[in-house]
Structures are given as structure tokens and as C-alpha cells.
Amino acid sequence: MSISAWQTTTLADSTKFEYLNGLWKGKKPPFEKAVVIRNTNFRNDGVLDLNNVAILEVETRQLQSRLLRKGDIIIERSGGGPKQPVGRVCYFNVDDSRPHSFSNFTTTLRVIDREAYLPLFVHYNLLHLYQTGFTFPLQRATTGIRNLDFGAYQEAKIPVLPKKEQEKIAAVLWKVQRAIEVEEKLVTAARELKQSTMRQLFTHGLRNEKHHDTDLGLLPKSWSTVPLGSFGRIGNGSTPLKTNPGYWNNGAIPWLTSAKVYDVTITKADQFVTSLAVTECHLPHVKPGSVLMAITGQGKTLGHVAVTAIETCVSQHIAFLAFADDSANPHFIRLFLESRYAELRGVALGGGSTKGALTCGFLKTFLVPRPERKEQDEIASALMTIEAKISVHERKRAALSDLFQTLLHQLMTAQIRVDKLEIDTKEVTA
């Protein structure tokens, strides 16, 4: 059976659905505190992000008719942007004794005929509509804000399926999302472990030594502090003119932008230049084992650090440290610089600067600790073991997210059916 063969109803069917308008803060007492869901709590995967909720004093009179219940679907009516259309949806399934409501930029859809529809099934339908671009042509811009044409939105068709099949569809998607959530928590926990381990190791080392006071604070007694530039050459690259095909066509020499610093260990390039570009644009060859740092930008990239495993050229937005000898472990230096990320960004963005940049001159004088090479290796190995764990969970999360998107599309378009499968649905029907 294809989706075109399914019977459907629309979101305007008042025998199946009702709508609640969002909450204004109000001015008339009595007031009471409530958790108010806002646009910032919407995620693009339909899950509520409750890490930064607003707790507001609102009119009791308004709140009573706008209290959220489990199974409510919150629809974003105003907001969006050039790259993110308005119309996201989130499913309310919160175990919290505090009263929850929703802002005036949103509307809540409530399934009133639960014999006909499972709310979570409806939610996944609306999420699929959003992700396939249904709301994009329904946006109306006023005073810089994108508003959803809600009358047109309510003409969206929802398939009429047996309740058991709805439950099975919802259960499949719900289980995948819960698995994603587990991986997200594991990533968060591993990142927190890495941060706490860095603080411990870069303060106390591994030898249980006494401390001495340095310009970097307390360090193990055998550790010295040296300028970053004492390890070797620090410089940066340039960007060959993009309009000159002689610099780019059939290029075979790796060339990196600051986006690559997120790779931690860079094993391949996404862009390549020609030998002509290297010669005429005076591009330095950065040897494998060099530390790279993003030195410009207003976003999060500024201050991020990586080690290149390939010989490469770099843009002017990257500074490189090419080591003169093997007295330093490149990943030890990378990890220490990462531990000073906030400090480095503070220098780059300090004094009200809008340029947002670090200089090679500053980096040459930036102090770093210098334990013996064996201890550097051990510290780098310990921290990179945690990084490997983070990477594993990030890959699992990405694979599960891709699986969810595939299943959402195939289930909502009847490309696959689960009505004949034995699936535990207690999680979505309890």
C-alpha cells in the first residue's frame, strides 16, 4: 500500500484536534511561576531541549487554560530564519511537577480523539512535514519575523491508520530517538571527563610531585615553562586568489582552512592548490606533526587546535607550529592549548576588538609547560584515549540520527510497513 492509498484527515478536523494559543506574561494578578517553553527550546529533531527553560511569573488565569499535558505537540508559529524555516514541532513528555506552559510565539496541538490517533504518531507526521519543506512556502514575513500561515498549515493531511499500526510506527521511531539520547549523554559525560582530566593532569602531572609556583600557576616541581615559539617555527599561510584557475585547477597539494581544526588529527584535505600557487603566493609547507590553531573569527572556531598528520599548506586564518626537534609531543602541546581555549579567545577578543584574531607574535611568547618527553607522551595518551571514546559515541550518534531520518521518511510515506511486526509499544502507549 502506498501513502496515496491511505485515508487521511486534516489538522483542521475539530473532532480530532484542538489548539491552544500561547501564553503572554500578562499584567493582572494573581501570578504564579511556570516553566514556559520558548522557541529556544525547540530542536530540529522534534525533541524539547530543556537545558535553558524560562521560569516566569504569569497570570494564573491565563496559565490554567494553557497548561501543557503529556502528549501535547508544540508548534513554532513565529521565528525561523533564512536557513531554518518556521514551523518546527516538539513533543511534550516531561516528568516534572512544576506547571509548564508555552510562549505566545507557539501554538499547542492537542489530540482530543485518542481512540483515533496516538499523539506521538501525529507528532512524527508533523515532524516529517517540517523536514520535507512543507512549512517553507507557508512563511509570512512581518517586521523581520517569519510567521506561519496557520490556516494553510491546518490543511496538512494526516493518514488515518489503525491505532495498533500507529503505535508500532511511533515505537520504532521513539526507540531510535532514545538510543540517540543515550549516545548524547555518553558524549557529554566523556567530554566532561576530558575537561576534568585535563585540569588534573596539567596541574598535578602523573608523578605525584611537589609543586612550585610559575607564571602558569602551580605546576609539578620538575616541569618548566617555556614560550611556545621555543619549540620551533610559528607562522601562518595565505589564500591564493580564488579567481585564478592556475592556482586551483588540478591542484594536488593539500591546503587547509580553519574549519579543519575540528578534526583534531588531520589526515586529509578538502581543498588542493597547484605548485604555481605555492610559489607565487609564498605558501609555507607545513610538515606532518605540526600543531595548527585557528587564529581568526567571531565564532567558536577561533582558538581550536589540531595536529596535522599530512604535509600541507594552510590559509592565513591558521597559525602553525612546526617543531624543530622531538623534545615535545605535538598532542601534549595541542591539548594544553585546548585547556587554555577561553584564555586565548579572551586575548583575541579583548579590548572590544571586533577583528577577533590572535597573532603569530603573541603565540611565540605564549607560555606552555614542559615536562620531560616521557610524561608528555603519557599525558597525551591518557587524554587521547578519552577523545577516542568521545569519537566512538559521536559516530554512533550520527549513525542513529541518519537511521532516524531514513525511518521517519520511509514510515511516513509507506515505503516500509510495520503493521505485521511484533514490536513492544509499551513506551509509547503507557
C-alpha positions as CSV (number, residue, x, y, z in Angstrom):
1,M,0.0,0.0,0.0
2,S,1.3,3.5,-0.9
3,I,0.6,6.6,1.1
4,S,-1.8,7.8,-1.6
5,A,-4.0,4.8,-0.8
6,W,-4.3,5.8,2.8
7,Q,-7.3,7.6,4.0
8,T,-6.5,11.0,5.5
9,T,-7.9,13.8,7.6
10,T,-6.6,17.3,8.1
11,L,-5.2,19.1,11.1
12,A,-8.3,21.3,10.9
13,D,-10.6,18.4,11.9
14,S,-12.0,19.7,15.2
15,T,-13.3,16.3,16.1
16,K,-9.7,15.0,16.3
17,F,-7.6,18.0,17.3
18,E,-7.8,21.2,19.3
19,Y,-5.4,24.1,19.5
20,L,-4.3,26.3,22.4
21,N,-2.8,29.8,22.0
22,G,0.5,30.6,23.6
23,L,0.9,32.4,26.9
24,W,1.6,36.1,27.3
25,K,3.2,37.2,30.5
26,G,0.2,39.3,31.5
27,K,-0.2,42.1,34.0
28,K,-3.2,41.2,36.2
29,P,-2.6,39.4,39.5
30,P,-2.7,36.8,40.9
31,F,0.6,35.5,39.4
32,E,2.3,32.2,39.7
33,K,5.6,30.7,38.5
34,A,5.6,28.4,35.5
35,V,8.1,26.8,33.1
36,V,7.4,28.4,29.7
37,I,8.6,26.6,26.6
38,R,10.0,29.1,24.0
39,N,11.5,28.8,20.5
40,T,15.0,28.4,22.0
41,N,13.8,25.0,23.5
42,F,12.9,23.6,20.1
43,R,15.4,21.2,18.4
44,N,15.2,20.3,14.7
45,D,14.7,16.6,15.5
46,G,11.4,17.3,17.3
47,V,12.9,16.8,20.8
48,L,12.5,19.5,23.5
49,D,15.8,20.9,24.9
50,L,15.0,21.8,28.5
51,N,18.6,22.9,29.4
52,N,17.7,26.6,29.3
53,V,14.0,27.0,30.2
54,A,12.4,30.2,31.2
55,I,10.7,30.3,34.6
56,L,8.3,33.2,34.6
57,E,5.7,34.8,36.8
58,V,2.5,34.6,34.7
59,E,-1.2,35.3,35.2
60,T,-2.8,32.4,37.0
61,R,-6.0,33.0,34.9
62,Q,-4.0,32.6,31.6
63,L,-2.0,29.7,32.9
64,Q,-4.9,27.5,33.8
65,S,-6.1,27.3,30.3
66,R,-2.6,26.8,28.8
67,L,-1.1,24.1,31.0
68,L,0.7,21.5,29.0
69,R,-0.1,17.8,29.2
70,K,1.8,14.8,28.2
71,G,1.2,14.1,24.6
72,D,0.8,17.8,23.6
73,I,2.6,18.9,20.4
74,I,4.0,22.4,20.4
75,I,4.2,24.1,17.1
76,E,6.5,27.1,16.4
77,R,4.4,29.8,14.8
78,S,6.8,32.7,14.7
79,G,10.6,32.7,14.4
80,G,12.7,30.9,11.9
81,G,15.3,32.4,9.7
82,P,16.9,32.2,6.2
83,K,18.4,28.8,6.9
84,Q,15.7,27.5,9.3
85,P,12.1,27.8,8.3
86,V,9.5,28.5,11.0
87,G,7.2,25.6,11.8
88,R,9.3,23.3,14.0
89,V,7.4,20.9,16.3
90,C,8.3,19.4,19.7
91,Y,6.6,16.7,21.7
92,F,5.8,17.3,25.4
93,N,6.6,14.3,27.5
94,V,8.1,15.9,30.6
95,D,8.1,14.3,34.1
96,D,8.1,17.4,36.3
97,S,5.7,18.5,38.9
98,R,6.2,22.2,38.0
99,P,3.5,23.7,35.8
100,H,4.6,24.0,32.2
101,S,3.2,26.3,29.5
102,F,4.3,27.7,26.2
103,S,5.0,31.2,24.8
104,N,2.9,33.3,22.5
105,F,5.2,32.5,19.6
106,T,3.9,29.0,19.7
107,T,0.7,27.0,19.5
108,T,-0.1,23.7,21.1
109,L,-2.0,20.9,19.2
110,R,-3.8,18.5,21.5
111,V,-5.2,15.2,20.2
112,I,-8.7,15.0,21.6
113,D,-9.8,11.8,19.9
114,R,-7.2,9.4,21.3
115,E,-9.2,6.4,20.1
116,A,-8.4,7.6,16.5
117,Y,-4.9,9.0,17.0
118,L,-1.9,8.4,19.1
119,P,-0.4,11.8,19.8
120,L,3.2,10.7,19.2
121,F,2.2,9.3,15.8
122,V,0.7,12.7,14.9
123,H,3.9,14.4,16.2
124,Y,6.1,12.3,13.9
125,N,3.8,13.2,10.9
126,L,4.3,16.9,11.6
127,L,8.0,16.5,12.1
128,H,8.2,14.8,8.7
129,L,6.2,17.5,7.1
130,Y,8.5,20.1,8.5
131,Q,11.7,18.2,7.5
132,T,10.4,17.8,3.9
133,G,9.8,21.5,3.5
134,F,6.0,21.7,4.0
135,T,6.2,24.9,6.1
136,F,8.7,26.7,3.8
137,P,6.1,28.2,1.4
138,L,3.7,29.0,4.4
139,Q,6.0,31.6,5.9
140,R,4.9,35.2,6.0
141,A,7.5,37.8,6.9
142,T,6.5,40.8,9.0
143,T,8.9,43.3,10.7
144,G,11.8,40.8,10.2
145,I,9.9,37.9,11.9
146,R,8.7,34.9,10.0
147,N,5.1,33.8,10.8
148,L,3.5,30.6,9.9
149,D,0.2,30.8,7.9
150,F,-1.6,28.7,10.4
151,G,-4.8,28.4,8.3
152,A,-2.8,26.9,5.5
153,Y,-0.8,24.7,7.9
154,Q,-4.0,23.2,9.2
155,E,-4.8,21.9,5.7
156,A,-1.9,19.4,6.2
157,K,-3.1,15.8,5.7
158,I,-2.6,13.2,8.4
159,P,-3.1,9.5,7.5
160,V,-5.9,7.5,9.1
161,L,-4.3,4.3,10.2
162,P,-5.3,1.5,12.6
163,K,-4.3,2.5,16.1
164,K,-2.1,-0.5,16.5
165,E,-0.1,0.4,13.4
166,Q,0.3,4.0,14.7
167,E,1.7,2.6,17.9
168,K,4.2,0.4,16.1
169,I,5.4,3.2,13.9
170,A,5.7,5.6,16.9
171,A,7.5,2.9,18.9
172,V,10.1,2.2,16.2
173,L,10.9,5.9,15.9
174,W,10.8,6.5,19.7
175,K,13.3,3.7,20.4
176,V,15.8,5.1,17.9
177,Q,15.5,8.6,19.4
178,R,16.0,7.2,22.9
179,A,19.2,5.4,21.6
180,I,20.3,8.8,20.2
181,E,19.7,10.4,23.6
182,V,21.8,7.7,25.3
183,E,24.7,8.4,22.9
184,E,24.3,12.2,23.5
185,K,24.6,11.7,27.3
186,L,27.6,9.5,26.8
187,V,29.3,12.1,24.6
188,T,28.5,14.8,27.3
189,A,29.9,12.6,30.1
190,A,33.0,11.8,28.2
191,R,33.6,15.5,27.3
192,E,33.2,16.4,31.0
193,L,35.7,13.7,31.9
194,K,38.2,15.0,29.4
195,Q,37.9,18.5,30.8
196,S,38.3,17.4,34.5
197,T,41.2,15.1,33.5
198,M,43.0,18.0,31.6
199,R,42.6,20.2,34.7
200,Q,44.1,17.5,36.9
201,L,47.0,16.4,34.6
202,F,48.1,20.0,33.6
203,T,48.2,21.0,37.3
204,H,49.5,17.9,39.0
205,G,51.1,15.7,36.3
206,L,51.5,12.0,36.8
207,R,54.3,11.7,39.2
208,N,52.7,12.9,42.5
209,E,55.4,15.6,42.8
210,K,55.6,18.6,45.0
211,H,54.5,21.8,43.3
212,H,56.2,25.1,42.5
213,D,54.7,28.4,41.6
214,T,55.1,29.5,38.0
215,D,53.7,32.1,35.6
216,L,51.2,29.4,34.7
217,G,50.2,28.8,38.3
218,L,51.2,25.7,40.4
219,L,53.0,23.0,38.4
220,P,54.9,19.9,39.3
221,K,58.4,20.7,40.5
222,S,60.1,19.1,37.6
223,W,58.1,21.0,35.0
224,S,59.5,24.2,33.4
225,T,57.6,26.8,31.5
226,V,58.8,27.9,28.0
227,P,57.4,30.1,25.2
228,L,55.6,28.2,22.6
229,G,58.0,29.6,20.0
230,S,60.9,27.9,21.6
231,F,59.8,24.6,20.2
232,G,60.2,25.6,16.5
233,R,58.9,27.9,13.8
234,I,55.5,29.6,14.2
235,G,53.9,31.1,11.1
236,N,50.7,31.2,9.1
237,G,49.7,30.8,5.4
238,S,47.6,32.6,2.9
239,T,44.7,32.1,0.5
240,P,45.6,32.0,-3.2
241,L,43.2,34.1,-5.4
242,K,40.1,32.0,-6.0
243,T,39.5,33.6,-9.4
244,N,42.9,32.4,-10.7
245,P,42.4,28.9,-12.1
246,G,46.1,28.4,-12.3
247,Y,46.2,28.3,-8.5
248,W,43.4,25.7,-8.2
249,N,42.6,23.7,-11.3
250,N,44.1,20.2,-11.0
251,G,45.8,21.1,-7.7
252,A,47.4,18.3,-5.8
253,I,48.9,20.0,-2.8
254,P,46.7,19.9,0.3
255,W,45.5,23.3,1.6
256,L,43.6,23.7,4.8
257,T,41.1,26.2,6.1
258,S,40.3,26.9,9.8
259,A,37.3,24.5,9.6
260,K,39.7,21.6,9.6
261,V,40.9,22.3,13.2
262,Y,37.9,20.4,14.4
263,D,39.4,17.1,13.0
264,V,41.9,17.1,16.0
265,T,44.2,14.9,13.9
266,I,44.1,16.0,10.3
267,T,44.6,13.1,7.9
268,K,43.2,14.6,4.7
269,A,42.5,17.9,3.0
270,D,39.3,19.0,1.4
271,Q,40.9,21.6,-1.0
272,F,44.1,21.4,-3.1
273,V,46.3,24.1,-4.7
274,T,48.9,23.9,-7.5
275,S,52.6,24.3,-7.3
276,L,52.2,27.7,-9.0
277,A,50.0,28.9,-6.1
278,V,52.7,27.7,-3.6
279,T,55.4,29.6,-5.4
280,E,53.6,32.8,-6.3
281,C,51.6,33.1,-3.0
282,H,54.6,32.1,-0.8
283,L,52.7,29.3,0.8
284,P,54.8,27.5,3.5
285,H,54.9,23.7,3.5
286,V,53.7,22.6,7.0
287,K,55.2,19.3,7.8
288,P,53.4,16.4,9.5
289,G,53.3,16.6,13.3
290,S,52.8,20.3,13.3
291,V,50.3,21.9,15.6
292,L,47.7,24.1,13.9
293,M,45.5,26.8,15.5
294,A,42.6,28.8,14.1
295,I,43.6,32.4,14.8
296,T,40.7,34.5,13.5
297,G,36.9,34.6,13.6
298,Q,34.0,35.6,15.8
299,G,32.5,32.1,16.2
300,K,33.7,29.0,18.2
301,T,36.4,28.1,15.7
302,L,38.9,30.8,16.9
303,G,41.3,29.1,19.3
304,H,40.6,25.5,18.3
305,V,43.7,23.4,17.8
306,A,44.7,20.3,15.8
307,V,47.7,18.3,14.7
308,T,48.3,17.6,11.0
309,A,49.3,14.1,10.0
310,I,50.0,15.2,6.4
311,E,52.3,17.7,4.8
312,T,50.1,20.7,3.8
313,C,49.7,24.3,3.1
314,V,47.3,26.5,5.2
315,S,45.2,29.7,4.9
316,Q,46.0,32.9,6.7
317,H,43.4,32.0,9.3
318,I,45.6,29.2,10.6
319,A,48.9,29.5,12.6
320,F,51.2,26.6,12.6
321,L,53.9,25.4,15.0
322,A,56.5,23.3,13.1
323,F,58.7,21.5,15.7
324,A,62.5,21.8,15.4
325,D,63.1,18.5,17.2
326,D,61.3,15.7,19.0
327,S,61.6,17.2,22.5
328,A,57.8,17.9,22.6
329,N,54.8,15.7,21.9
330,P,52.6,17.6,19.5
331,H,49.4,16.3,21.0
332,F,50.6,17.3,24.5
333,I,51.0,20.8,23.2
334,R,47.7,20.7,21.4
335,L,45.8,19.5,24.5
336,F,47.4,22.1,26.7
337,L,46.5,24.9,24.3
338,E,43.0,23.4,24.2
339,S,42.9,23.7,28.0
340,R,43.6,27.4,27.6
341,Y,40.9,27.9,24.9
342,A,39.0,30.5,27.0
343,E,42.1,32.5,27.8
344,L,43.3,32.5,24.1
345,R,39.9,33.7,22.9
346,G,39.8,36.3,25.6
347,V,43.1,37.7,24.3
348,A,41.8,37.7,20.7
349,L,38.5,39.3,21.5
350,G,39.7,41.6,24.3
351,G,39.6,45.3,24.5
352,G,36.4,45.5,22.5
353,S,38.1,44.2,19.4
354,T,35.8,43.3,16.5
355,K,38.5,41.8,14.5
356,G,38.8,38.7,16.7
357,A,42.3,37.5,16.0
358,L,45.4,36.0,17.6
359,T,48.8,36.9,16.1
360,C,51.8,34.7,15.5
361,G,53.9,37.2,17.5
362,F,51.6,36.6,20.5
363,L,51.7,32.8,20.1
364,K,55.5,32.8,20.0
365,T,55.6,34.3,23.5
366,F,52.7,32.3,25.0
367,L,53.9,30.2,27.9
368,V,53.3,26.4,28.0
369,P,54.5,23.7,30.4
370,R,57.4,21.5,29.6
371,P,57.6,18.2,31.4
372,E,60.1,15.5,30.3
373,R,59.0,13.9,27.0
374,K,58.0,10.6,28.6
375,E,55.5,12.3,30.8
376,Q,54.2,14.3,27.9
377,D,53.6,11.1,26.0
378,E,51.7,9.5,28.9
379,I,49.5,12.6,29.5
380,A,48.7,12.9,25.8
381,S,47.9,9.1,25.6
382,A,45.6,9.3,28.6
383,L,43.6,12.2,27.2
384,M,43.5,10.9,23.6
385,T,42.0,7.7,25.0
386,I,39.1,9.7,26.3
387,E,39.0,11.6,22.9
388,A,38.7,8.2,21.1
389,K,35.8,7.3,23.4
390,I,34.1,10.6,22.5
391,S,34.6,10.0,18.8
392,V,33.1,6.5,19.1
393,H,29.9,7.8,20.7
394,E,29.7,10.8,18.2
395,R,29.9,8.3,15.3
396,K,27.2,6.2,16.9
397,R,25.0,9.2,17.5
398,A,25.5,10.3,13.9
399,A,24.6,6.9,12.5
400,L,21.5,6.7,14.7
401,S,20.4,10.1,13.6
402,D,20.8,9.1,9.9
403,L,18.8,6.0,10.7
404,F,16.0,8.0,12.3
405,Q,15.7,10.3,9.4
406,T,15.5,7.4,7.0
407,L,12.9,5.6,9.0
408,L,10.9,8.7,9.6
409,H,10.7,9.3,5.8
410,Q,10.0,5.7,4.9
411,L,7.4,5.1,7.5
412,M,5.6,8.3,6.8
413,T,5.5,7.6,3.1
414,A,4.5,3.9,3.4
415,Q,7.8,2.8,1.8
416,I,8.0,0.4,4.7
417,R,5.3,-1.0,6.9
418,V,5.5,-2.4,10.4
419,D,1.9,-3.5,10.9
420,K,2.8,-7.2,10.8
421,L,5.9,-6.9,13.0
422,E,6.0,-7.8,16.7
423,I,7.0,-4.6,18.4
424,D,6.9,-3.7,22.1
425,T,4.8,-0.5,22.2
426,K,4.5,0.0,26.0
427,E,6.9,3.0,25.9
428,V,4.6,5.0,23.7
429,T,1.2,3.8,25.0
430,A,1.7,3.9,28.7
